[in-house]
């Protein structure tokens, strides 16, 4: 009795490139995320009292500490968003460069 006969696997007609490896996908993701952080930070940076009320409503921090995050968190969001937009629009990041290297 002979074993089953297997045919050779079919080769794809096109070159498959995973989306995660596409160089412009990372750039687009950084720019979009930077824009979201900028939009979120602008509203909080110029209305810290409203942001403090929101934090107090969650009852996450003690009442004495509620006023601290509205003073620094929006500016960190704005800085991070601006860096993502400016540096993200510049091209691929370090993981992309080291893989090609």
BAVEX-935757 format. One record per atom (N, C-alpha, C, CB): residue number from 1; residue in three letters; atom name; x, y, z. Coordinates in nm, 3 decimals, always signed. Atoms other than C-alpha are relative to their C-alpha. Glycine has a CB too. Layout:
BEGIN
    i   aa  at       xx       yy       zz
  NUM  ALA  CA        X        Y        Z
...
This chain:
BEGIN
    i   aa  at       xx       yy       zz
    1  UNK   N   +0.085   -0.117   +0.000
    1  UNK  CA   +0.000   +0.000   +0.000
    1  UNK   C   +0.090   +0.124   +0.000
    1  UNK  CB   -0.097   -0.001   +0.122
    2  UNK   N   -0.081   -0.121   +0.009
    2  UNK  CA   +0.140   +0.339   -0.093
    2  UNK   C   -0.066   +0.112   +0.079
    2  UNK  CB   +0.020   +0.042   -0.147
    3  UNK   N   +0.051   -0.114   -0.077
    3  UNK  CA   +0.103   +0.659   +0.106
    3  UNK   C   -0.068   +0.102   -0.090
    3  UNK  CB   +0.114   +0.067   +0.078
    4  UNK   N   +0.068   -0.102   +0.079
    4  UNK  CA   -0.091   +0.962   -0.001
    4  UNK   C   +0.099   +0.084   -0.081
    4  UNK  CB   -0.083   +0.092   +0.090
    5  UNK   N   -0.083   -0.082   +0.087
    5  UNK  CA   +0.048   +1.173   -0.281
    5  UNK   C   -0.036   +0.146   +0.025
    5  UNK  CB   -0.019   -0.039   -0.152
    6  UNK   N   +0.022   -0.142   -0.027
    6  UNK  CA   +0.090   +1.537   -0.193
    6  UNK   C   +0.053   +0.082   -0.117
    6  UNK  CB   +0.067   +0.043   +0.132
    7  UNK   N   -0.048   -0.090   +0.105
    7  UNK  CA   +0.116   +1.805   -0.455
    7  UNK   C   +0.082   +0.111   +0.065
    7  UNK  CB   -0.120   +0.059   -0.082
    8  UNK   N   -0.081   -0.110   -0.053
    8  UNK  CA   +0.357   +2.091   -0.417
    8  UNK   C   -0.091   +0.116   +0.036
    8  UNK  CB   +0.108   +0.044   -0.104
    9  UNK   N   +0.085   -0.114   -0.038
    9  UNK  CA   +0.217   +2.394   -0.237
    9  UNK   C   +0.000   +0.107   -0.108
    9  UNK  CB   +0.048   +0.061   +0.134
   10  UNK   N   +0.013   -0.105   +0.100
   10  UNK  CA   +0.090   +2.671   -0.459
   10  UNK   C   +0.071   +0.126   +0.050
   10  UNK  CB   -0.149   +0.030   -0.031
   11  UNK   N   -0.065   -0.125   -0.035
   11  UNK  CA   +0.297   +2.985   -0.464
   11  UNK   C   -0.097   +0.115   -0.025
   11  UNK  CB   +0.131   +0.019   -0.081
   12  UNK   N   +0.090   -0.114   +0.023
   12  UNK  CA   +0.110   +3.313   -0.423
   12  UNK   C   +0.042   +0.079   -0.123
   12  UNK  CB   -0.002   +0.092   +0.123
   13  UNK   N   -0.026   -0.078   +0.121
   13  UNK  CA   +0.082   +3.532   -0.730
   13  UNK   C   +0.056   +0.139   +0.033
   13  UNK  CB   -0.128   +0.013   -0.084
   14  UNK   N   -0.047   -0.133   -0.039
   14  UNK  CA   +0.173   +3.845   -0.536
   14  UNK   C   +0.084   -0.013   +0.125
   14  UNK  CB   -0.118   +0.098   +0.022
   15  UNK   N   -0.084   -0.001   -0.119
   15  UNK  CA   +0.423   +3.936   -0.269
   15  UNK   C   -0.082   +0.052   +0.117
   15  UNK  CB   +0.128   +0.086   -0.021
   16  UNK   N   +0.079   -0.037   -0.117
   16  UNK  CA   +0.250   +3.947   +0.070
   16  UNK   C   +0.088   +0.082   +0.094
   16  UNK  CB   -0.057   -0.125   +0.072
   17  UNK   N   -0.069   -0.086   -0.096
   17  UNK  CA   +0.364   +4.236   +0.291
   17  UNK   C   -0.095   +0.024   +0.115
   17  UNK  CB   +0.046   +0.136   -0.066
   18  UNK   N   +0.088   -0.025   -0.115
   18  UNK  CA   +0.213   +4.238   +0.640
   18  UNK   C   -0.017   +0.149   +0.022
   18  UNK  CB   +0.054   -0.067   +0.127
   19  UNK   N   +0.030   -0.141   -0.020
   19  UNK  CA   +0.045   +4.566   +0.721
   19  UNK   C   +0.088   +0.063   +0.106
   19  UNK  CB   -0.145   +0.017   +0.037
   20  UNK   N   -0.081   -0.056   -0.108
   20  UNK  CA   +0.250   +4.610   +1.037
   20  UNK   C   +0.139   +0.040   -0.049
   20  UNK  CB   +0.012   -0.101   +0.114
   21  UNK   N   -0.132   -0.031   +0.051
   21  UNK  CA   +0.566   +4.627   +0.826
   21  UNK   C   -0.002   +0.112   -0.102
   21  UNK  CB   +0.063   -0.123   -0.060
   22  UNK   N   +0.007   -0.106   +0.099
   22  UNK  CA   +0.440   +4.890   +0.586
   22  UNK   C   +0.055   +0.129   +0.062
   22  UNK  CB   -0.145   +0.020   -0.050
   23  UNK   N   -0.066   -0.114   -0.064
   23  UNK  CA   +0.657   +5.198   +0.648
   23  UNK   C   -0.092   +0.119   +0.024
   23  UNK  CB   +0.115   +0.045   -0.084
   24  UNK   N   +0.085   -0.118   -0.018
   24  UNK  CA   +0.383   +5.459   +0.605
   24  UNK   C   -0.112   -0.023   +0.099
   24  UNK  CB   -0.059   +0.041   -0.131
   25  UNK   N   +0.105   +0.027   -0.098
   25  UNK  CA   +0.139   +5.286   +0.838
   25  UNK   C   +0.041   +0.053   +0.138
   25  UNK  CB   -0.030   -0.151   +0.007
   26  UNK   N   -0.049   -0.050   -0.128
   26  UNK  CA   +0.353   +5.370   +1.141
   26  UNK   C   +0.000   +0.152   +0.004
   26  UNK  CB   +0.138   -0.051   +0.026
   27  UNK   N   +0.000   -0.146   +0.006
   27  UNK  CA   +0.388   +5.731   +1.027
   27  UNK   C   -0.142   +0.052   +0.017
   27  UNK  CB   +0.059   +0.050   -0.134
   28  UNK   N   +0.140   -0.044   -0.011
   28  UNK  CA   +0.011   +5.765   +0.983
   28  UNK   C   -0.053   -0.020   +0.141
   28  UNK  CB   -0.088   -0.077   -0.101
   29  UNK   N   +0.047   +0.026   -0.136
   29  UNK  CA   -0.054   +5.608   +1.323
   29  UNK   C   +0.056   +0.103   +0.098
   29  UNK  CB   +0.040   -0.142   +0.044
   30  UNK   N   -0.058   -0.100   -0.090
   30  UNK  CA   +0.188   +5.848   +1.495
   30  UNK   C   -0.064   +0.136   -0.019
   30  UNK  CB   +0.151   +0.009   -0.022
   31  UNK   N   +0.060   -0.131   +0.027
   31  UNK  CA   +0.038   +6.152   +1.325
   31  UNK   C   -0.143   +0.005   +0.053
   31  UNK  CB   +0.003   +0.032   -0.151
   32  UNK   N   +0.138   +0.003   -0.049
   32  UNK  CA   -0.320   +6.047   +1.406
   32  UNK   C   -0.003   +0.002   +0.152
   32  UNK  CB   -0.073   -0.126   -0.052
   33  UNK   N   -0.005   +0.001   -0.147
   33  UNK  CA   -0.235   +5.967   +1.769
   33  UNK   C   +0.045   +0.135   +0.054
   33  UNK  CB   +0.094   -0.110   +0.049
   34  UNK   N   -0.043   -0.133   -0.042
   34  UNK  CA   -0.051   +6.298   +1.800
   34  UNK   C   -0.112   +0.102   -0.012
   34  UNK  CB   +0.119   +0.044   -0.082
   35  UNK   N   +0.114   -0.091   +0.015
   35  UNK  CA   -0.354   +6.482   +1.666
   35  UNK   C   -0.106   -0.021   +0.106
   35  UNK  CB   -0.062   -0.017   -0.136
   36  UNK   N   +0.098   +0.029   -0.107
   36  UNK  CA   -0.583   +6.307   +1.913
   36  UNK   C   +0.048   +0.056   +0.133
   36  UNK  CB   -0.024   -0.152   +0.011
   37  UNK   N   -0.053   -0.053   -0.126
   37  UNK  CA   -0.353   +6.399   +2.203
   37  UNK   C   -0.003   +0.152   +0.003
   37  UNK  CB   +0.143   -0.049   +0.021
   38  UNK   N   +0.007   -0.146   +0.005
   38  UNK  CA   -0.336   +6.761   +2.089
   38  UNK   C   -0.142   +0.048   +0.022
   38  UNK  CB   +0.054   +0.052   -0.134
   39  UNK   N   +0.141   -0.040   -0.018
   39  UNK  CA   -0.715   +6.786   +2.060
   39  UNK   C   -0.047   -0.023   +0.144
   39  UNK  CB   -0.090   -0.078   -0.098
   40  UNK   N   +0.041   +0.028   -0.137
   40  UNK  CA   -0.760   +6.625   +2.401
   40  UNK   C   +0.067   +0.096   +0.099
   40  UNK  CB   +0.033   -0.144   +0.037
   41  UNK   N   -0.073   -0.087   -0.092
   41  UNK  CA   -0.497   +6.845   +2.565
   41  UNK   C   -0.043   +0.145   -0.006
   41  UNK  CB   +0.145   -0.009   -0.027
   42  UNK   N   +0.037   -0.141   +0.013
   42  UNK  CA   -0.621   +7.179   +2.430
   42  UNK   C   -0.120   +0.033   +0.090
   42  UNK  CB   -0.033   +0.034   -0.146
   43  UNK   N   +0.118   -0.027   -0.081
   43  UNK  CA   -0.960   +7.155   +2.598
   43  UNK   C   +0.029   -0.002   +0.149
   43  UNK  CB   -0.106   -0.100   -0.031
   44  UNK   N   -0.033   +0.010   -0.142
   44  UNK  CA   -0.809   +7.056   +2.930
   44  UNK   C   +0.098   +0.107   +0.045
   44  UNK  CB   +0.057   -0.137   +0.031
   45  UNK   N   -0.102   -0.097   -0.038
   45  UNK  CA   -0.521   +7.304   +2.924
   45  UNK   C   -0.059   +0.137   +0.030
   45  UNK  CB   +0.104   +0.012   -0.109
   46  UNK   N   +0.054   -0.134   -0.016
   46  UNK  CA   -0.737   +7.613   +2.898
   46  UNK   C   -0.124   +0.005   +0.088
   46  UNK  CB   -0.033   +0.057   -0.134
   47  UNK   N   +0.111   +0.005   -0.095
   47  UNK  CA   -1.015   +7.498   +3.133
   47  UNK   C   +0.034   -0.098   +0.113
   47  UNK  CB   -0.132   -0.041   -0.070
   48  UNK   N   -0.044   +0.094   -0.103
   48  UNK  CA   -0.835   +7.337   +3.428
   48  UNK   C   -0.104   -0.022   +0.110
   48  UNK  CB   +0.129   +0.048   +0.061
   49  UNK   N   +0.101   +0.017   -0.105
   49  UNK  CA   -1.126   +7.397   +3.669
   49  UNK   C   -0.102   -0.107   -0.039
   49  UNK  CB   -0.073   +0.134   +0.028
   50  UNK   N   +0.092   +0.103   +0.046
   50  UNK  CA   -1.361   +7.187   +3.458
   50  UNK   C   +0.064   -0.139   +0.004
   50  UNK  CB   -0.049   +0.031   -0.142
   51  UNK   N   -0.072   +0.127   -0.003
   51  UNK  CA   -1.098   +6.916   +3.428
   51  UNK   C   +0.014   -0.050   +0.144
   51  UNK  CB   +0.138   +0.015   -0.066
   52  UNK   N   -0.011   +0.038   -0.142
   52  UNK  CA   -1.050   +6.919   +3.808
   52  UNK   C   -0.133   -0.055   +0.050
   52  UNK  CB   +0.043   +0.120   +0.086
   53  UNK   N   +0.131   +0.051   -0.040
   53  UNK  CA   -1.425   +6.872   +3.855
   53  UNK   C   -0.025   -0.140   -0.056
   53  UNK  CB   -0.112   +0.094   -0.048
   54  UNK   N   +0.015   +0.135   +0.057
   54  UNK  CA   -1.420   +6.573   +3.621
   54  UNK   C   +0.081   -0.102   +0.078
   54  UNK  CB   +0.044   +0.000   -0.147
   55  UNK   N   -0.084   +0.092   -0.078
   55  UNK  CA   -1.132   +6.415   +3.812
   55  UNK   C   -0.063   -0.026   +0.136
   55  UNK  CB   +0.143   +0.057   +0.016
   56  UNK   N   +0.063   +0.016   -0.130
   56  UNK  CA   -1.309   +6.479   +4.141
   56  UNK   C   -0.125   -0.089   -0.009
   56  UNK  CB   -0.037   +0.137   +0.057
   57  UNK   N   +0.120   +0.081   +0.017
   57  UNK  CA   -1.625   +6.316   +4.006
   57  UNK   C   +0.028   -0.149   -0.005
   57  UNK  CB   -0.070   +0.041   -0.125
   58  UNK   N   -0.035   +0.143   +0.003
   58  UNK  CA   -1.442   +5.985   +3.957
   58  UNK   C   +0.042   -0.052   +0.137
   58  UNK  CB   +0.113   -0.023   -0.100
   59  UNK   N   -0.042   +0.038   -0.135
   59  UNK  CA   -1.329   +5.983   +4.324
   59  UNK   C   +0.123   -0.091   -0.002
   59  UNK  CB   -0.114   -0.068   +0.073
   60  UNK   N   -0.124   +0.078   +0.011
   60  UNK  CA   -0.990   +5.847   +4.223
   60  UNK   C   +0.108   +0.058   +0.091
   60  UNK  CB   +0.049   -0.003   -0.147
   61  UNK   N   -0.102   -0.066   -0.082
   61  UNK  CA   -0.775   +6.103   +4.404
   61  UNK   C   -0.064   +0.062   +0.123
   61  UNK  CB   +0.074   +0.107   -0.082
   62  UNK   N   +0.046   -0.071   -0.121
   62  UNK  CA   -0.802   +6.255   +4.748
   62  UNK   C   -0.031   +0.144   -0.039
   62  UNK  CB   +0.109   -0.006   +0.115
   63  UNK   N   +0.045   -0.134   +0.033
   63  UNK  CA   -0.969   +6.595   +4.749
   63  UNK   C   +0.114   +0.102   -0.003
   63  UNK  CB   -0.105   +0.044   +0.100
   64  UNK   N   -0.113   -0.092   -0.001
   64  UNK  CA   -0.639   +6.768   +4.829
   64  UNK   C   +0.087   -0.013   -0.125
   64  UNK  CB   +0.085   -0.023   +0.124
   65  UNK   N   -0.085   +0.025   +0.117
   65  UNK  CA   -0.470   +6.614   +4.521
   65  UNK   C   -0.070   +0.022   -0.133
   65  UNK  CB   +0.052   -0.139   +0.006
   66  UNK   N   +0.077   -0.012   +0.124
   66  UNK  CA   -0.745   +6.679   +4.266
   66  UNK   C   +0.048   +0.116   -0.086
   66  UNK  CB   -0.148   +0.017   +0.032
   67  UNK   N   -0.040   -0.118   +0.077
   67  UNK  CA   -0.603   +7.017   +4.163
   67  UNK   C   +0.137   -0.014   -0.068
   67  UNK  CB   +0.001   +0.120   +0.089
   68  UNK   N   -0.133   +0.014   +0.061
   68  UNK  CA   -0.257   +6.886   +4.065
   68  UNK   C   -0.002   -0.051   -0.144
   68  UNK  CB   +0.083   -0.094   +0.084
   69  UNK   N   -0.003   +0.048   +0.139
   69  UNK  CA   -0.326   +6.679   +3.750
   69  UNK   C   -0.048   +0.100   -0.104
   69  UNK  CB   -0.082   -0.123   -0.011
   70  UNK   N   +0.039   -0.097   +0.103
   70  UNK  CA   -0.516   +6.958   +3.569
   70  UNK   C   +0.106   +0.105   -0.031
   70  UNK  CB   -0.126   +0.069   +0.041
   71  UNK   N   -0.105   -0.098   +0.026
   71  UNK  CA   -0.207   +7.176   +3.599
   71  UNK   C   +0.110   -0.053   -0.091
   71  UNK  CB   +0.061   +0.045   +0.130
   72  UNK   N   -0.111   +0.052   +0.080
   72  UNK  CA   +0.045   +6.941   +3.434
   72  UNK   C   -0.040   -0.103   -0.105
   72  UNK  CB   +0.100   -0.060   +0.091
   73  UNK   N   +0.037   +0.106   +0.094
   73  UNK  CA   -0.138   +6.658   +3.254
   73  UNK   C   -0.033   +0.051   -0.140
   73  UNK  CB   -0.116   -0.077   +0.053
   74  UNK   N   +0.028   -0.048   +0.136
   74  UNK  CA   -0.276   +6.864   +2.961
   74  UNK   C   +0.125   +0.045   -0.075
   74  UNK  CB   -0.098   +0.114   +0.006
   75  UNK   N   -0.122   -0.045   +0.068
   75  UNK  CA   +0.066   +7.011   +2.891
   75  UNK   C   +0.087   -0.117   -0.043
   75  UNK  CB   +0.079   +0.094   +0.091
   76  UNK   N   -0.072   +0.121   +0.042
   76  UNK  CA   +0.222   +6.665   +2.883
   76  UNK   C   -0.067   -0.058   -0.124
   76  UNK  CB   +0.003   -0.105   +0.115
   77  UNK   N   +0.072   +0.047   +0.119
   77  UNK  CA   -0.051   +6.560   +2.637
   77  UNK   C   +0.033   +0.085   -0.121
   77  UNK  CB   -0.151   +0.001   +0.025
   78  UNK   N   -0.032   -0.088   +0.112
   78  UNK  CA   +0.015   +6.865   +2.420
   78  UNK   C   +0.143   -0.020   -0.049
   78  UNK  CB   -0.021   +0.146   +0.040
   79  UNK   N   -0.139   +0.022   +0.039
   79  UNK  CA   +0.391   +6.811   +2.423
   79  UNK   C   +0.018   -0.134   -0.070
   79  UNK  CB   +0.091   +0.008   +0.123
   80  UNK   N   -0.010   +0.132   +0.062
   80  UNK  CA   +0.360   +6.441   +2.347
   80  UNK   C   -0.065   -0.002   -0.137
   80  UNK  CB   -0.065   -0.106   +0.089
   81  UNK   N   +0.067   -0.006   +0.130
   81  UNK  CA   +0.110   +6.506   +2.068
   81  UNK   C   +0.079   +0.078   -0.103
   81  UNK  CB   -0.137   +0.062   +0.015
   82  UNK   N   -0.079   -0.080   +0.094
   82  UNK  CA   +0.325   +6.776   +1.913
   82  UNK   C   +0.125   -0.076   -0.046
   82  UNK  CB   +0.041   +0.132   +0.064
   83  UNK   N   -0.118   +0.079   +0.039
   83  UNK  CA   +0.632   +6.552   +1.921
   83  UNK   C   -0.037   -0.114   -0.093
   83  UNK  CB   +0.070   -0.055   +0.125
   84  UNK   N   +0.042   +0.109   +0.089
   84  UNK  CA   +0.439   +6.265   +1.765
   84  UNK   C   -0.031   +0.053   -0.140
   84  UNK  CB   -0.123   -0.070   +0.057
   85  UNK   N   +0.033   -0.055   +0.132
   85  UNK  CA   +0.311   +6.488   +1.484
   85  UNK   C   +0.127   +0.045   -0.071
   85  UNK  CB   -0.099   +0.118   +0.013
   86  UNK   N   -0.120   -0.053   +0.065
   86  UNK  CA   +0.644   +6.659   +1.417
   86  UNK   C   +0.098   -0.111   -0.035
   86  UNK  CB   +0.068   +0.104   +0.090
   87  UNK   N   -0.096   +0.107   +0.025
   87  UNK  CA   +0.868   +6.356   +1.453
   87  UNK   C   -0.061   -0.116   -0.077
   87  UNK  CB   +0.058   -0.051   +0.130
   88  UNK   N   +0.066   +0.109   +0.071
   88  UNK  CA   +0.610   +6.110   +1.323
   88  UNK   C   -0.011   +0.026   -0.148
   88  UNK  CB   -0.137   -0.022   +0.056
   89  UNK   N   +0.010   -0.033   +0.142
   89  UNK  CA   +0.576   +6.295   +0.994
   89  UNK   C   +0.135   -0.009   -0.069
   89  UNK  CB   -0.058   +0.140   -0.017
   90  UNK   N   -0.133   +0.007   +0.057
   90  UNK  CA   +0.951   +6.261   +0.947
   90  UNK   C   +0.035   -0.133   -0.064
   90  UNK  CB   +0.099   +0.032   +0.104
   91  UNK   N   -0.029   +0.129   +0.060
   91  UNK  CA   +0.939   +5.896   +0.847
   91  UNK   C   +0.006   -0.109   +0.104
   91  UNK  CB   +0.130   +0.006   -0.075
   92  UNK   N   -0.004   +0.119   -0.084
   92  UNK  CA   +1.005   +5.555   +0.994
   92  UNK   C   +0.077   +0.021   +0.129
   92  UNK  CB   +0.059   -0.113   -0.075
   93  UNK   N   -0.064   -0.011   -0.130
   93  UNK  CA   +1.114   +5.506   +1.353
   93  UNK   C   +0.121   -0.090   +0.011
   93  UNK  CB   -0.098   -0.031   +0.110
   94  UNK   N   -0.120   +0.079   -0.024
   94  UNK  CA   +1.407   +5.325   +1.507
   94  UNK   C   -0.021   -0.148   -0.031
   94  UNK  CB   +0.044   +0.015   +0.142
   95  UNK   N   +0.015   +0.142   +0.034
   95  UNK  CA   +1.256   +4.973   +1.477
   95  UNK   C   +0.004   -0.024   -0.150
   95  UNK  CB   -0.131   -0.053   +0.055
   96  UNK   N   -0.002   +0.017   +0.145
   96  UNK  CA   +1.208   +5.023   +1.104
   96  UNK   C   +0.142   +0.014   -0.053
   96  UNK  CB   -0.092   +0.102   -0.068
   97  UNK   N   -0.136   -0.022   +0.049
   97  UNK  CA   +1.562   +5.151   +1.055
   97  UNK   C   +0.091   -0.115   +0.040
   97  UNK  CB   +0.055   +0.130   +0.054
   98  UNK   N   -0.088   +0.108   -0.043
   98  UNK  CA   +1.723   +4.875   +1.259
   98  UNK   C   -0.029   -0.130   -0.075
   98  UNK  CB   -0.014   -0.023   +0.149
   99  UNK   N   +0.033   +0.120   +0.074
   99  UNK  CA   +1.537   +4.606   +1.066
   99  UNK   C   +0.062   +0.004   -0.140
   99  UNK  CB   -0.154   -0.018   -0.009
  100  UNK   N   -0.056   -0.013   +0.134
  100  UNK  CA   +1.663   +4.740   +0.734
  100  UNK   C   +0.152   -0.004   +0.001
  100  UNK  CB   -0.047   +0.129   -0.064
  101  UNK   N   -0.142   -0.021   -0.014
  101  UNK  CA   +2.014   +4.795   +0.863
  101  UNK   C   +0.084   -0.114   -0.026
  101  UNK  CB   +0.028   +0.045   +0.128
